[in-house]
Amino acid sequence: MILQKSFYQQDVITVANELLGKILVHESKEGKTAGKIVETEAYLGPEDRAAHSSEGRRTTRNEVMYEQKGHAYVYFIYGLYYCFNVTAGNVPGKPEAVLIRALEPVAGEEIMARRRGRRVKASNLTNGPSKLCIAMGISKTQNRTNLTAPQLFIEDASVVPEDNIVDTTRIGVDYSGEWKNKHWRFYIRNNKFVSIK
């Protein structure tokens, strides 16, 4: 079953936790690819100095964060790569999102490997936010996509037990002062597809 809007309308920390174990699916012309979400990061809006919407910043790039929950927020980094986020949160209009940092491939591994353009171990196909975008065929084209219907969506799956979830600090946000110390990155314990332990 595809996750519906009500799932994304929960507190963004809850969404980041509960996305673990769910299945991200992209149905494209090349075929279907899918991966189990094994690592996420929550970004809490204007008060969060690490968020793109810090201090209420509103730009063409992050506009989707201010809109409906349960949509794709895809942005370009370093002039080279894309990152895939889902808009979430229980306050309408508050610009919050969850970054999907790593997946465990479950379907379409051959397509993923071809997209990556070189021989890579299965454990390296999707173990990072930019790697998973390349492998899953996600780019700026998918920005603002409604994730509650095909062709890009997240399927429900068994809840990951709390004991199997690690919470720790987010990656690459050293500029954010005290906010860099927030334990808002979550990953499945002992999963070999997590980007950074």
N, C-alpha and C positions, 0 to 999 in steps of 0.2 A: 504494500500500500504506500502511495506517495504521501509524504508528510504535508499537511495542510497548514493554512495560515495561522491557525490557533497555536500550533507548535512554536512558530517563530515569534509569537506575541507574548511569550514568557520573558521573565527577567533574562538579560543577555548572558549572565554567568550560567544560569540554568541551561540555556540553549547550548552554550559552548560545551558544557559537560554532557548533555544528553545527545549531542550530535555524534559523540564517540560511538562507534559500532554501527552507525547508520551507513547506507550505501549511496554514494554519489554516482549518478548515471548520466551519460551523455550519449544520445542517439544521433549520429551524424551520417553524412553520405558515405563515409568510410566504414561505418558499422558501429556497433554498440561497444562502449567501454564503460567499466564500472569499477569502483574501488571502495573498500570499507574505510571510513574516516577514522584515523588513529591518532590524530593530533590537531588541536585547535587553539586559537587565542581569542579572547574577548576584548573588545574595545568599547569603552563606556560613554562615548559622546563628549560634549563640550568640556566637562570637568576633567577628562582624561587627557593629560598632556601628550600621551603617546598616540592618540587617535587622530585621524585625518580631519575630524570635526572639532578638534581642540579649540576652546574659546569661541565656539559657534562658527568657526570657519566654514563658509559655504561656497563651493566652486562648481564649475561645470563637471569636474571629475567626480566629486563626492555627492552630487545632487541626489542620487538615488538613496543615499543613507537617510535623507529627510522625508522620504516618501513611504510607501507601503513596506511592511515587514514581509520577509520571505521572498526577497528578490536578490538577484546576483549583483554584487558590486565587484567589478573586475577593473583593475587599474594596472598601469604600466610602471615598472621600476627600472632604474639604472639605464633607461633607454634601450633595454634589451628584453625584459621578461614581463610576464603578467602574473598577478596574484588574484586568487578567487576568494571572495567573502560572501557571506549571506547577511542580509539586513535582518535585525532582530531587536527585541526589547518590548517591554510592557508599557511604554509611554509613547503614545502616538506623536509622530513628528520629531521625536528625539533621535538624533543621528547616531545609531549604534550598529555594530556589526561584529561578526565572528569570522576571523581568517581561518581558512582550512589549510593547515600546514603540511599534512601528510596523509597518504592513502595506502592501503594494502590492496593491490590489484586483485579483482575477483572475476573480471571478464574482459576480453579484448586485449590480452597482453601482447599479442603479436602486433596489433595496431599501435599500441602504446610504444613498443620498441621501435617500430618504423618511424613514428613521429619524433622520437628522441634522436633519430638520425645516426645512431652508432650502437655498437654492442655494449649493453650495460647489464649488470646482474639484475635479476628480478627485484631484489631488495633496494636497488637504486633507481628504479623507474619513476617512482612517485614519492620519494622520501624528502620532500621539500616543496614549498609553495609554488615555485616557478616550474620545477620538474613536473609536478602533477598537472599544471596547466598545459604544458607541452604535450604530455602523454595523453591527457583527456581531450585535447583539441579545443581548449577553452582560451578565448582571446577577447579583445574589446567587443567583438560581435555579440558576445553573450552578456555584456553589461546590461543591467536593468531587466534581465529575463525573469519572468515569474517562475519560481522554482516549484510551484504546486501543480504543474502539468508538464507533459512531455514537450520539448525533447531534452531539456536539461532539468534534472530534478533530484530529490533525495528520497530514497525509500526507507521506510521504517524497518527496524530490525531489533533483535533482542537488546535489552538494556545491559550496559556493561556494569558489573558490580562495582560499588564504590571502592572496595578494597583493591580493585585492579586499575584504578585511575590515579595518576600522579598529577599533582598541581604544583606548578613552579613558575618562575619569572618568564616574561615574554622575551623574544629574541630581537636584537637590533633596535632597542628603544632607549639606549643610554642617554640620549638627549633630553629625556622627559622628567629629569629630576627624581623626586620620590616615587613617581609613577612607574619607574623601571623596576621597582621592588615588589609590585603587586603580583601575587600568584594567580595570574589569569591565563596561563598556558596550561593546557590539559592534554595528557596523552595516556594511551593504554600501556600499562606496565609490561615490560619485557617484550614489547612488540618490535620486531626487527626493522619495521618500515618507518619508525619515528625518525624525524630529521636530526634532532639533537637530544640526547638524554639529559 
